Amino acid sequence: MVQKIIMCLLFVFIMSGCARNVEPTVENINKIFSSQDFTFEFHKTDGACESLSFRNDYLVYKSNKPTIRREITYEEVLLINDFIQKLVNLHSGELNPEVSPHYIIKNTAYKTVITPDQEDFYFKALIKTLKLK
């Protein structure tokens, strides 16, 4: 009996640590943004991943190069929000994220996958505009 209780508690603990998958809608993305502690990942078809993480007023950029951490400006927040809004508008439910480039926006509570019908170079342009490369 004690083992069953421990197993149940362990299961609840593990499940509470997982982010809930939600559809890539403006409302769901705004839920993620409202935490002010979230990550925006770009997954390439070759398996490589680059990410922008946000915590309060800081931005952390991770790639295959050294990690960059710095304060983020209001103008940069607007630029990133605009970029993500365009991604949501270009999301295609017909593309498979396992074989197509895709974006993941997540925090500890929610996670959404956006598979836009667009080329990879737009993310590179965003990173360049943010002066992270």
Summary of the structure (lengths in Angstrom):
residues: 133
radius of gyration: 16.8
end to end distance: 56.6
largest distance: 58.8
contacts: 328
relative contact order: 0.20
helix: 38%
strand: 28%
